[in-house]
C-alpha cells in the first residue's frame, strides 16, 4: 500500500520566490531517495486571502511525497528534511508534516528538538516487527 506524506513549509514575511526556491531544493533532495520514495510532487498550497497584505501571512510551499511500500522510506525522508532545514542559512522555515491523520508542526525549534519530534513521529508510524 502506498503512503503519502504531505510537507508544507512556510516562512513568515518571505517572498514567494524564496519559498518556491526552498520547496524546489527540498524536492530535489527528496527525489534522490529513489529506492525509498516513489515520487515527490509540488502541489498548490493554500491561497492568499483577498485583501491580505504582504508580510501578514506566511507563504506556503507544499510537497506530496509518495513513500510506496518501503519500510525505510519515512525515516529517510525525515532525515533529508531535518538536514535540509539545518542548512537553511540561519533561517528556520516552519514545517507541517501530515501522514494519515497525524500532523507534526515544527516552527521555532532547535535542531535537537526537531530530531526528537521527528523520532517520535517516526515511532508512531513504524510497523511492529520492523
C-alpha positions as CSV (number, residue, x, y, z in Angstrom):
1,X,0.0,0.0,0.0
2,X,1.3,3.4,-0.9
3,X,1.7,6.0,1.8
4,X,1.6,9.7,1.2
5,X,3.3,12.3,3.3
6,X,2.4,16.0,2.8
7,X,5.0,18.5,3.7
8,X,4.1,22.2,4.0
9,X,6.8,24.7,4.5
10,X,6.3,28.4,5.3
11,X,8.3,31.4,6.4
12,X,6.7,34.5,7.8
13,X,7.4,37.5,5.6
14,X,9.2,35.6,2.9
15,X,8.9,36.4,-0.8
16,X,7.1,33.9,-3.0
17,X,10.2,33.3,-5.0
18,X,12.1,32.4,-1.8
19,X,9.5,29.9,-0.8
20,X,9.5,28.4,-4.3
21,X,13.3,28.0,-4.2
22,X,13.2,26.4,-0.7
23,X,10.4,24.0,-1.8
24,X,12.3,23.2,-5.0
25,X,15.6,22.5,-3.2
26,X,13.8,20.1,-0.7
27,X,12.0,18.4,-3.6
28,X,15.3,17.8,-5.4
29,X,16.9,16.3,-2.3
30,X,13.9,14.0,-1.7
31,X,13.9,12.8,-5.3
32,X,17.4,11.5,-4.7
33,X,15.9,8.8,-2.4
34,X,14.9,6.8,-5.4
35,X,14.8,3.4,-3.6
36,X,12.7,4.7,-0.7
37,X,10.5,7.4,-2.4
38,X,8.3,6.7,-5.4
39,X,7.7,10.4,-6.3
40,X,7.7,13.9,-4.9
41,X,5.1,16.3,-6.3
42,X,4.9,20.0,-5.8
43,X,1.3,20.9,-5.0
44,X,-0.6,24.1,-4.8
45,X,-0.6,25.4,-1.3
46,X,-3.4,27.4,0.4
47,X,-4.3,30.6,-1.5
48,X,-3.7,34.1,-0.1
49,X,-7.0,35.6,1.4
50,X,-8.3,38.5,-0.6
51,X,-7.1,41.8,0.8
52,X,-4.2,40.3,2.7
53,X,-1.0,42.4,2.6
54,X,2.5,41.1,2.1
55,X,4.0,40.1,5.5
56,X,0.7,39.5,7.2
57,X,0.6,35.8,6.3
58,X,3.2,33.1,5.8
59,X,3.7,32.0,2.2
60,X,3.5,28.2,1.9
61,X,5.2,25.7,-0.3
62,X,3.8,22.2,-0.5
63,X,5.1,18.8,-1.4
64,X,3.4,15.4,-1.6
65,X,5.8,12.5,-1.0
66,X,4.7,9.0,-2.2
67,X,6.6,6.6,0.1
68,X,5.5,3.4,-1.6
69,X,5.9,0.3,0.5
70,X,9.5,0.8,1.6
71,X,9.8,0.4,5.4
72,X,12.7,2.8,5.5
73,X,11.0,5.5,3.3
74,X,9.6,7.7,6.1
75,X,12.9,7.5,8.1
76,X,14.9,8.6,5.1
77,X,12.5,11.4,4.2
78,X,12.6,12.7,7.8
79,X,16.4,12.6,7.7
80,X,16.5,14.6,4.5
81,X,14.0,17.2,5.8
82,X,15.9,17.6,9.1
83,X,19.3,18.0,7.3
84,X,17.8,20.4,4.7
85,X,16.2,22.6,7.4
86,X,19.5,22.7,9.3
87,X,21.2,24.1,6.1
88,X,18.7,26.9,5.6
89,X,21.4,29.5,6.4
90,X,20.1,30.8,9.7
91,X,16.5,30.8,8.6
92,X,14.2,28.2,10.0
93,X,11.2,27.6,7.9
94,X,8.2,26.3,9.6
95,X,7.2,22.7,8.7
96,X,3.9,20.9,8.8
97,X,4.1,17.1,8.1
98,X,0.9,15.2,7.6
99,X,0.8,11.4,7.4
100,X,-2.7,9.8,7.5
101,X,-4.4,11.6,10.4
102,X,-1.2,12.5,12.2
103,X,0.2,16.1,12.0
104,X,3.6,17.3,13.1
105,X,4.2,21.0,13.2
106,X,7.7,22.5,13.7
107,X,8.4,26.2,13.8
108,X,10.7,27.8,16.4
109,X,12.7,24.7,17.4
110,X,16.3,23.8,17.9
111,X,17.9,21.1,15.8
112,X,17.8,18.8,18.8
113,X,14.0,19.5,19.3
114,X,13.4,18.8,15.6
115,X,15.3,15.5,15.9
116,X,13.3,14.4,18.9
117,X,10.0,15.4,17.3
118,X,10.9,13.5,14.1
119,X,11.9,10.4,16.1
120,X,8.5,10.4,17.9
121,X,6.7,10.9,14.6
122,X,8.6,8.0,13.1
123,X,7.9,5.7,16.1
124,X,4.1,6.5,15.7
125,X,4.3,5.2,12.1
126,X,6.7,2.3,12.5
127,X,5.3,-1.1,11.7
128,X,5.6,-3.6,14.6
129,X,8.4,-6.0,14.0
130,X,10.5,-3.9,11.6
